[in-house]
């Protein structure tokens, strides 16, 4: 395992939790960080397998290992939702019954087929904390389908220009998606254009490509670049936010959810993706922040981060509902979107994900090297 990688995963999931508990708006960036991390990790794995395995074994080993890592937890979670939809009368709370019957059940097939991102970008989408966050896992799975074929067909000496081309395509494809939705030419696509840009897989090709690039090629002076971008990125974000909205929202770091102003949906994703790739590069190649990222708690949270992501949104919803139902006995001066909700959600999600990792994910994941060796 690459030092610091689990710690970076932990940072990403902790950031997402802060967004979904409404502590700050910039937490959506944690998903972008996951995309860049996936591009970095998966590309490195695939290129090592490409250079050491014949083509048949290359595909068999990669998809077999991904199957054992991703599917058991994902489909176990969907199984629980399906069971709840089948036996809603056994659920003790009416508000949960309504959510499962009217919103979750009709959307389950899309999640099952890993096309929830396309539903999310359609006129038929309805938000639900039980499923809405799974759009990003659909994007990841679609990346896993396409990227192994792209890498095995690309000669090693052509990797750099291929990565750079994919990076350049990111903003172009986002602009095309925006125009397609803005035109309202297709009734089935009547989602907000910025939301469609955010959830569709074409928009994130540069995130995966940035990760892939730094898995193979160095970037100049990463620490100096990071220090400069740590100033430039928020300054640019707050400046364009003020010009567009006439206000500055500190909890966004200048990059509000869906990047709706100053054409940020075109350029800001690429800028943030580069920053995350630079961060991964600095950790991997220079050992930056390893003393913190390699602490036991950060490593463990990173190991169970997949489970935390799958379970966290439903956990947050239950916690908020419980607080709302019990307001007569709670201090109404407490802001339910702030610290307490975050700590409760973090504690409950970590506990559930730890149990899931110990008894479901790890035993299955440990079979990878036996049945699908990478070398």
C-alpha positions in Angstrom: 0.0 0.0 0.0 1.2 3.5 -0.9 2.1 5.5 2.3 -0.4 8.3 2.9 -3.1 7.0 0.5 -5.4 5.8 3.2 -4.9 9.1 5.1 -6.0 11.0 2.0 -9.1 8.8 1.7 -9.9 9.7 5.3 -9.6 13.4 4.5 -11.9 13.0 1.6 -14.7 11.2 3.5 -14.4 13.5 6.5 -14.9 16.5 4.0 -17.9 14.9 2.5 -19.5 14.3 5.9 -19.1 18.0 6.7 -21.0 18.9 3.6 -23.9 16.4 4.1 -24.3 17.5 7.7 -24.5 21.1 6.4 -21.5 22.3 8.3 -19.9 23.8 5.2 -20.6 23.9 1.5 -17.2 23.0 0.1 -17.4 19.4 1.3 -18.6 18.4 -2.1 -14.9 18.6 -3.1 -14.3 15.4 -1.2 -16.0 13.5 -4.1 -13.7 15.2 -6.6 -10.7 14.2 -4.4 -12.0 10.6 -4.5 -12.1 10.7 -8.3 -8.5 11.9 -8.6 -7.4 9.3 -6.0 -9.1 6.6 -8.1 -7.4 7.8 -11.2 -4.0 7.7 -9.4 -4.5 4.3 -7.8 -6.3 2.4 -10.6 -4.0 3.7 -13.3 -0.9 2.6 -11.4 -2.4 -0.9 -10.8 -3.4 -1.3 -14.4 -0.1 -0.2 -15.8 1.8 -2.6 -13.6 -0.5 -5.4 -14.6 -0.2 -4.4 -18.2 3.5 -4.8 -18.1 3.5 -8.1 -16.2 0.4 -10.1 -17.4 -0.9 -11.2 -20.8 -4.1 -9.4 -22.0 -6.5 -12.1 -20.9 -5.1 -12.3 -17.4 -4.9 -8.5 -17.3 -8.7 -8.0 -17.7 -9.6 -11.1 -15.6 -7.4 -10.1 -12.7 -8.4 -6.4 -12.7 -12.2 -7.0 -13.0 -12.1 -9.9 -10.6 -10.3 -7.8 -8.0 -12.6 -4.9 -8.5 -15.6 -7.2 -8.2 -14.5 -8.5 -4.8 -13.7 -5.0 -3.5 -16.7 -3.1 -4.8 -19.7 -5.3 -5.3 -20.2 -7.1 -2.0 -20.8 -4.0 0.1 -22.6 -2.1 -2.6 -25.1 -4.8 -3.3 -25.5 -5.6 0.4 -26.6 -2.0 0.9 -29.0 -2.2 -2.0 -30.3 -5.5 -0.7 -31.1 -3.9 2.6 -33.0 -1.1 0.8 -34.8 -3.7 -1.4 -35.8 -5.7 1.7 -37.1 -2.5 3.3 -39.1 -1.7 0.2 -40.5 -5.3 0.1 -41.5 -5.3 3.8 -42.3 -1.6 4.5 -45.0 -2.6 7.0 -42.3 -3.9 9.3 -40.6 -0.5 9.5 -41.7 1.1 12.7 -41.5 4.8 11.5 -44.0 6.1 9.0 -41.7 8.8 7.7 -39.2 6.0 6.8 -41.9 4.0 5.1 -42.9 6.9 3.0 -39.4 7.6 1.9 -38.7 4.0 1.0 -42.0 3.4 -0.9 -42.4 6.7 -2.8 -38.8 7.6 -3.6 -36.3 4.8 -3.0 -38.1 1.8 -4.5 -38.6 3.3 -8.0 -34.9 4.4 -8.2 -33.4 1.1 -7.0 -33.0 -0.5 -10.5 -30.9 2.4 -11.7 -28.6 2.0 -8.7 -28.5 -1.7 -9.2 -27.3 -1.3 -12.8 -24.7 1.4 -11.9 -26.5 4.0 -14.0 -27.7 6.2 -11.1 -25.7 9.1 -12.4 -27.8 9.2 -15.5 -31.0 9.1 -13.6 -29.6 11.9 -11.4 -29.2 14.0 -14.5 -32.7 13.3 -15.8 -36.2 14.8 -15.3 -37.2 11.7 -13.3 -34.8 12.2 -10.5 -36.0 12.7 -6.9 -33.5 13.4 -4.2 -33.2 10.8 -1.4 -30.4 10.4 1.1 -30.6 6.6 0.8 -29.5 6.7 -2.9 -28.5 10.1 -4.1 -24.9 9.9 -3.2 -24.5 6.7 -5.2 -24.2 8.7 -8.4 -20.4 9.0 -7.8 -20.0 5.2 -7.4 -21.8 4.9 -10.8 -19.2 7.3 -12.3 -16.4 5.3 -10.7 -17.7 2.0 -12.0 -18.1 3.4 -15.5 -14.5 4.6 -15.3 -13.5 1.0 -14.4 -15.2 -0.3 -17.4 -13.5 2.0 -19.9 -10.1 2.8 -18.5 -8.5 -0.7 -18.6 -9.2 -0.9 -22.3 -7.8 2.6 -22.9 -4.6 1.8 -21.1 -3.9 -1.5 -22.7 -4.5 -0.1 -26.2 -2.2 2.9 -25.5 1.5 2.3 -26.0 3.6 3.2 -23.0 5.4 5.9 -24.9 2.0 7.5 -25.8 0.7 7.6 -22.2 1.6 11.2 -21.5 -0.1 12.7 -24.5 -3.1 10.5 -23.9 -3.4 11.7 -20.3 -3.0 15.3 -21.4 -5.7 14.9 -24.1 -8.1 13.5 -21.5 -7.4 16.4 -19.2 -8.1 18.9 -22.0 -11.3 17.1 -22.8 -12.8 17.6 -19.3 -13.8 21.3 -19.6 -14.8 20.8 -23.3 -17.2 18.0 -22.4 -18.6 19.9 -19.4 -19.4 22.8 -21.7 -21.1 20.5 -24.2 -23.2 18.9 -21.5 -24.2 22.3 -20.2 -25.3 23.5 -23.6 -27.3 20.3 -24.2 -29.2 20.8 -21.0 -29.5 24.5 -21.3 -31.2 24.2 -24.7 -34.0 22.1 -23.2 -34.3 20.3 -26.6 -34.8 17.0 -24.9 -37.6 16.8 -22.3 -36.1 13.7 -20.6 -33.0 15.8 -19.8 -34.9 18.5 -17.9 -32.5 18.6 -14.9 -30.7 21.8 -13.9 -27.8 22.2 -16.3 -25.2 22.6 -13.5 -26.5 19.5 -11.7 -26.2 17.5 -14.9 -22.6 18.7 -15.4 -21.8 17.7 -11.9 -23.2 14.1 -11.9 -22.5 12.9 -15.5 -19.4 10.8 -16.1 -18.1 12.8 -19.1 -17.5 15.8 -16.8 -15.0 14.0 -14.6 -12.6 12.6 -17.3 -10.0 15.2 -16.3 -10.2 14.2 -12.6 -9.3 10.6 -13.4 -6.7 11.7 -16.0 -5.0 14.0 -13.6 -4.7 11.2 -11.1 -3.4 8.9 -13.8 -0.8 11.4 -14.9 0.7 11.9 -11.5 0.8 8.1 -11.0 3.4 8.0 -13.8 5.0 11.4 -14.4 6.4 14.0 -12.0 5.2 17.5 -11.5 7.8 20.3 -11.0 8.3 21.7 -7.5 5.0 20.3 -6.0 5.5 21.9 -2.5 6.0 25.4 -4.0 3.0 24.9 -6.4 0.8 23.7 -3.5 1.7 26.8 -1.4 1.0 29.1 -4.4 -2.4 27.4 -5.2 -3.5 27.5 -1.6 -3.5 31.2 -2.0 -4.6 31.5 -5.7 -7.5 29.1 -5.6 -9.5 30.7 -2.8 -8.6 34.2 -4.0 -9.9 33.4 -7.5 -13.0 31.6 -6.1 -14.0 34.4 -3.7 -13.2 37.1 -6.4 -15.4 35.5 -9.0 -18.1 34.7 -6.4 -18.3 38.4 -5.4 -18.4 39.5 -9.0 -21.2 37.1 -9.8 -23.3 37.2 -6.6 -22.2 40.4 -4.9 -21.3 38.4 -1.7 -18.6 36.1 -0.3 -19.6 32.9 1.4 -16.7 31.7 3.4 -18.1 28.1 3.8 -17.7 27.6 0.1 -14.1 28.6 -0.2 -15.3 30.4 -3.2 -16.6 27.3 -5.0 -20.2 26.7 -4.2 -21.9 23.4 -4.9 -22.4 22.8 -8.6 -20.1 25.8 -9.4 -22.9 27.9 -10.8 -21.3 31.3 -11.3 -18.6 32.8 -13.6 -18.5 29.6 -15.7 -16.8 27.8 -12.9 -18.5 24.6 -14.1 -16.1 24.7 -17.0 -12.7 25.7 -15.5 -13.0 25.3 -11.7 -13.3 21.5 -11.7 -10.0 21.3 -13.7 -8.3 23.7 -11.3 -9.5 21.8 -8.2 -8.6 18.4 -9.8 -5.1 19.7 -10.5 -4.7 20.8 -6.9 -5.8 17.4 -5.6 -3.5 15.6 -8.1 -0.7 17.9 -6.9 -1.5 17.0 -3.3 -1.3 13.3 -4.1 1.9 13.8 -6.0 3.5 15.7 -3.1 2.5 13.0 -0.5 3.6 10.1 -2.7 6.9 11.5 -4.0 8.0 13.9 -1.3 6.5 12.4 1.8 4.6 15.6 2.7 2.2 15.3 5.7 3.0 11.6 6.1 3.5 12.1 9.9 -0.2 13.0 10.0 -1.6 10.9 7.2 0.0 7.7 8.6 -1.4 8.0 12.1 -3.4 4.9 13.0 -6.7 6.8 13.1 -6.3 8.3 9.7 -5.1 5.0 8.2 -8.1 3.1 9.7 -10.6 5.7 8.5 -9.1 5.5 5.1 -9.4 1.7 5.0 -13.1 1.8 5.9 -13.8 5.0 3.8 -15.7 3.1 1.1 -18.2 1.7 3.7 -18.4 5.1 5.4 -19.3 6.7 2.0 -22.0 4.1 1.2 -23.7 4.3 4.7 -23.1 7.9 5.8 -26.0 9.7 4.0 -28.7 7.4 5.3 -27.1 7.6 8.8 -27.2 11.4 8.7 -30.8 11.4 7.6 -31.8 9.2 10.5 -29.9 11.4 13.0 -31.5 14.5 11.7 -35.0 12.9 11.8 -34.5 11.7 15.3 -33.5 15.2 16.4 -36.5 16.7 14.7 -38.9 14.2 16.2 -37.5 14.9 19.7 -37.3 18.7 19.8 -39.5 18.9 22.9 -36.6 17.4 24.9 -33.7 19.1 23.1 -32.1 22.5 23.4 -33.6 24.4 20.5 -30.7 26.8 20.5 -28.5 24.2 19.0 -28.0 24.4 15.3 -28.8 20.8 14.1 -26.6 21.3 11.0 -23.5 22.0 13.0 -21.0 20.2 15.3 -23.3 17.8 17.1 -24.8 16.3 14.0 -21.4 15.9 12.5 -20.0 14.1 15.6 -23.0 11.9 15.9 -22.9 11.0 12.2 -19.1 10.4 12.3 -19.4 8.1 15.3 -22.4 6.1 14.0 -21.0 5.9 10.4 -17.6 4.8 11.6 -19.1 2.1 13.8 -21.3 0.7 11.1 -18.5 0.9 8.5 -16.1 -0.8 10.9 -18.5 -3.7 11.4 -19.1 -4.0 7.7 -15.4 -3.9 6.9 -14.6 -6.6 9.5 -17.3 -9.1 8.8 -18.3 -8.4 5.1 -15.7 -6.5 3.1 -12.3 -7.8 4.5 -13.0 -11.5 4.3 -14.1 -11.2 0.7 -11.4 -8.7 -0.2 -8.7 -11.1 1.2 -9.6 -13.5 -1.6 -8.3 -11.2 -4.3 -4.7 -12.5 -4.3 -5.8 -16.1 -4.2 -8.2 -16.0 -7.2 -7.0 -12.9 -9.1 -3.3 -12.3 -8.6 -2.1 -9.0 -9.9 1.3 -10.5 -11.0 
